[in-house]
Amino acid sequence: MLGKVNTIVFDKTGTLTYGKLKISEIRNYSKMEQKKLLQLVGSIESKSTHPIGKAFENYLEENQLEKLEVKEFENVTGLGIIGKVKEQKLILGNAKILEKYNIENRYGKEEEELTKKGNSIVYVANEEGILALIGVNDIVRENAIEVIKELNKNKVETVMLTGDNKETATKIAKEIGITKVISNVLPAEKTQAIKKLKEEEKYVMMCGDGINDSPALATANIGVSVNSGTDIAMDSSDVILTKNDLSSILNLIHISKRTVRNIKQNLFWAFFYNCLMIPIAMGIFTKFGVTINPMMASLAMMFSSITVILNALRLRRIRMK
């Protein structure tokens, strides 16, 4: 099936990037001291399974800040998280979570400034309004550019599918050579995007690593999960890249195409031998003096099987890229 793939859809965080995010910039609009604010945010984010949560956890460790007790924790799928720390309820997430809870966003221009620098944005708000804007950035995988270049060269369409905002997604996509970007999507919308591509008669491979990617991985013709992915993402996938290396995708497609070619060769030789020898064995050409000794027929049959086996064994010589 992999030999038919003509479109590969990549999740961004943790797939095209390492998913090892760091806090790069903090815009504090509250009356709280910055470290105190980050302690509250980090305590809630430590409950999250998203890679962004790890960035805040690392901040707490680096600054020797204690994790506080979190109550009423809630994951708002595709938007962010909510939690109560020291009797203060905080809403953390992207701009869409503000819309959900009817919080006025007066910092659109500041968000744009941060996204132009390649940051993913985390809004920190309570029920009264926005407290802070935090920029978190990631590192692109070292071989991502080469892998995308090779896929484009082989006329495989590459697509980035992410819940991140358009500016951040477009900046990273441009950096690594992906021309088509689908951004600001919720998990259910990721699935719809895959379905739409399939409706366009494209044979789609989806590469992802997170819980939010699981439905899309299951919907694609081929679901591929990186080894650093969540258990549910790996369970939803057809293939797991054990090396946690994007170049494994090239190997995957290369091996598949070589295997399909080998199968076709074997079918050709099997049919060729049978079409050639069975009419002779049936005696159809006896009147033309063409016959075959039963011993020679047995040898011919064995030679047919040996040819197919030896051809199949050539697959062991495939070199990984």
C-alpha positions in Angstrom: 0.0 0.0 0.0 2.9 2.4 0.8 4.0 2.2 -2.9 0.8 4.1 -3.8 1.3 7.0 -1.4 1.4 10.3 -3.3 0.6 12.7 -0.4 2.2 12.8 3.1 0.6 14.9 5.8 2.8 15.9 8.7 1.8 17.1 12.2 4.2 19.9 13.3 5.0 19.6 17.0 6.9 16.5 17.8 6.9 15.2 14.2 8.6 17.9 12.0 10.1 19.4 15.2 11.6 17.7 18.2 8.7 18.7 20.4 11.2 20.0 23.0 9.7 23.4 23.4 11.2 26.2 25.4 9.6 29.4 26.7 11.1 32.2 24.6 9.1 35.3 25.5 6.7 36.3 28.3 4.3 39.3 28.1 2.9 39.7 31.6 -0.2 41.9 31.8 -1.1 40.9 35.3 -0.1 42.5 38.7 1.6 39.2 39.6 5.4 38.8 39.7 6.5 36.9 36.6 7.9 33.9 38.4 4.8 33.6 40.5 2.6 33.7 37.4 4.8 31.0 35.7 4.6 28.9 38.8 0.8 28.8 38.6 0.8 28.2 34.9 3.6 25.6 35.1 1.8 23.7 37.8 -1.3 23.4 35.6 0.7 22.7 32.4 2.5 19.8 34.1 -0.8 17.9 34.1 -1.0 18.2 30.3 0.2 15.5 27.8 1.0 18.1 25.1 4.7 18.9 24.5 4.0 22.5 25.5 3.4 21.3 29.0 6.9 20.0 29.2 8.3 23.4 28.4 6.6 24.8 31.5 7.7 21.8 33.6 11.3 22.5 32.5 10.9 26.2 33.5 9.8 25.2 37.0 12.8 22.8 37.4 15.4 25.4 36.0 14.1 28.1 38.3 13.7 25.7 41.3 10.0 26.5 41.6 7.7 24.1 43.4 4.8 22.5 41.6 1.6 23.6 43.3 -1.5 21.4 43.8 -3.9 21.6 40.9 -7.7 21.1 41.3 -10.5 20.8 38.7 -8.1 20.1 35.9 -9.7 19.9 32.5 -8.4 19.3 29.0 -10.3 21.3 26.4 -9.6 19.3 23.3 -7.7 21.2 20.6 -8.0 24.5 22.6 -6.0 24.2 25.8 -6.4 23.3 29.5 -8.1 24.7 32.6 -7.1 24.2 36.3 -7.5 25.7 39.7 -4.4 26.6 41.7 -4.5 28.4 45.1 -8.3 29.0 44.5 -7.5 30.8 41.3 -9.0 29.3 38.1 -6.7 29.8 35.1 -7.6 29.2 31.4 -4.5 28.3 29.2 -4.5 27.8 25.5 -4.7 29.3 22.0 -6.9 32.2 20.8 -9.8 29.9 20.2 -10.1 29.1 23.9 -10.7 32.8 24.6 -13.7 32.7 22.2 -15.1 29.6 23.9 -15.2 31.4 27.2 -16.1 34.8 25.8 -12.9 36.4 26.9 -12.1 39.6 25.0 -8.7 39.4 23.2 -7.1 42.8 23.1 -3.6 41.5 22.3 -4.0 40.3 18.7 -1.1 42.6 17.6 1.2 41.2 20.3 0.3 37.7 19.3 1.2 38.5 15.7 4.6 39.9 16.8 5.4 36.7 18.6 4.2 34.3 15.8 6.4 36.1 13.3 9.3 35.0 15.4 8.1 31.3 15.0 6.5 31.0 18.4 3.5 29.0 19.4 1.2 31.1 21.6 -0.2 30.3 25.0 -2.7 32.7 26.4 -3.0 32.8 30.2 -6.4 34.1 31.3 -8.9 34.0 34.1 -12.7 34.6 33.9 -12.0 38.4 34.1 -9.5 38.7 31.2 -6.1 37.9 29.8 -3.2 37.8 32.3 -0.3 37.0 30.0 0.8 36.0 26.6 3.6 33.4 26.4 5.6 32.5 23.3 7.0 29.0 23.1 9.2 27.8 20.3 10.6 24.5 19.0 13.6 23.2 17.1 13.0 21.8 13.6 14.4 18.2 13.2 17.9 18.3 11.7 17.0 16.1 8.7 13.5 17.5 8.1 14.7 19.7 5.2 16.5 16.9 3.4 13.5 14.5 3.8 11.0 17.0 2.5 13.3 17.9 -0.4 13.6 14.2 -1.4 9.9 13.7 -1.2 9.2 16.8 -3.3 11.8 15.5 -5.8 9.9 12.2 -6.1 6.6 14.1 -6.7 5.1 13.3 -3.3 3.0 16.2 -2.1 3.8 17.3 1.4 1.3 19.0 3.7 1.6 20.4 7.2 -1.5 19.9 9.4 -1.4 21.6 12.7 -3.5 23.3 15.5 -0.9 26.1 15.6 -1.8 29.5 14.1 -1.2 30.3 10.5 1.8 32.6 10.9 3.9 30.1 13.0 3.0 27.2 10.8 3.8 29.0 7.6 7.1 30.2 8.9 8.2 26.7 9.8 6.8 25.1 6.6 8.7 27.6 4.5 11.9 26.9 6.4 11.7 23.1 5.6 10.2 23.3 2.1 6.5 22.4 2.6 4.2 24.5 0.4 0.8 23.5 1.6 -0.2 24.4 5.2 -3.5 23.6 7.0 -3.4 25.5 10.3 -5.7 26.4 13.3 -7.4 23.0 13.2 -9.0 21.0 16.0 -8.5 17.2 16.2 -11.8 16.5 14.5 -10.9 19.0 11.8 -7.6 17.1 11.2 -9.7 14.0 10.4 -11.9 16.0 8.1 -8.8 17.4 6.3 -7.5 13.8 5.7 -10.9 12.8 4.4 -11.0 15.7 2.0 -7.6 14.8 0.6 -8.8 11.2 0.1 -11.9 12.5 -1.7 -9.5 14.2 -4.1 -8.3 10.7 -5.0 -5.0 11.1 -3.2 -3.4 8.2 -1.4 -2.6 9.7 2.0 0.0 8.9 4.6 -0.4 10.8 7.9 2.6 11.2 10.3 1.9 12.3 13.8 2.8 11.7 17.5 0.1 13.1 19.7 -3.3 12.1 21.2 -4.9 14.8 18.9 -3.4 13.1 15.9 -4.9 9.6 16.6 -8.2 10.0 14.7 -6.3 11.4 11.7 -3.8 8.6 11.8 -6.6 6.0 11.8 -8.4 7.8 8.9 -5.4 8.1 6.6 -4.6 5.3 4.1 -1.4 4.7 6.1 -0.9 6.0 9.6 2.7 6.5 10.7 3.8 7.4 14.3 7.2 8.5 15.5 8.7 6.5 18.3 8.5 9.4 20.7 4.7 9.6 20.2 2.0 8.9 22.8 0.7 5.3 23.2 -2.7 6.0 21.7 -1.0 7.6 18.6 1.1 4.5 18.1 -1.9 2.2 18.6 -3.8 4.1 15.9 -0.9 3.8 13.4 -0.1 1.2 10.8 3.7 1.8 11.2 5.9 3.0 14.0 9.3 4.5 13.2 11.5 2.9 15.8 14.5 5.1 15.1 12.5 8.3 15.8 14.1 9.7 12.6 12.2 11.3 9.7 14.5 9.7 7.1 12.9 6.4 8.1 9.9 7.6 6.0 12.1 7.5 2.9 13.3 4.0 3.8 9.7 2.9 4.4 8.6 4.1 0.9 11.8 2.8 -0.7 11.4 -0.7 0.8 7.7 -0.8 -0.1 8.3 0.2 -3.8 11.1 -2.4 -4.1 8.9 -5.1 -2.5 6.0 -4.4 -4.9 8.4 -4.5 -7.9 9.8 -7.8 -6.6 6.3 -9.2 -6.3 5.5 -8.2 -9.9 8.7 -9.8 -11.1 7.9 -13.0 -9.3 4.4 -13.2 -10.7 5.8 -12.6 -14.2 8.4 -15.5 -13.9 5.8 -17.8 -12.3 3.3 -17.2 -15.1 6.1 -17.3 -17.8 7.2 -20.8 -16.7 3.7 -22.1 -16.4 2.5 -20.6 -19.7 5.6 -22.1 -21.4 5.8 -25.5 -19.8 2.2 -26.6 -19.0 1.1 -26.8 -22.7 4.2 -28.9 -23.4 3.5 -31.1 -20.4 -0.1 -31.5 -21.6 1.2 -32.9 -24.9 -0.3 -30.1 -27.1 2.9 -29.8 -29.2 3.5 -33.6 -29.5 2.6 -33.6 -33.2 5.3 -31.1 -33.7 7.8 -33.4 -32.0 8.0 -31.2 -28.9 7.8 -33.3 -25.7 9.3 -33.3 -22.2 10.7 -36.0 -20.0 8.8 -36.1 -16.6 12.2 -35.8 -14.9 13.0 -32.6 -16.8 9.5 -31.3 -16.0 10.2 -31.8 -12.3 13.5 -29.9 -12.7 11.8 -27.1 -14.6 9.2 -26.8 -11.8 11.9 -26.7 -9.2 13.9 -24.2 -11.2 10.7 -22.0 -11.4 10.4 -22.0 -7.6 14.1 -21.4 -7.0 14.1 -18.4 -9.4 11.2 -16.8 -7.4 12.8 -17.5 -4.0 16.2 -16.1 -5.1 14.6 -13.0 -6.5 12.7 -12.4 -3.3 15.9 -12.8 -1.2 17.4 -9.9 -3.1 15.2 -7.6 -0.9 17.7 -8.4 1.9 20.3 -6.4 0.0 18.3 -3.1 0.1 20.4 -0.3 1.6 18.8 2.2 3.9 19.1 5.8 2.9 
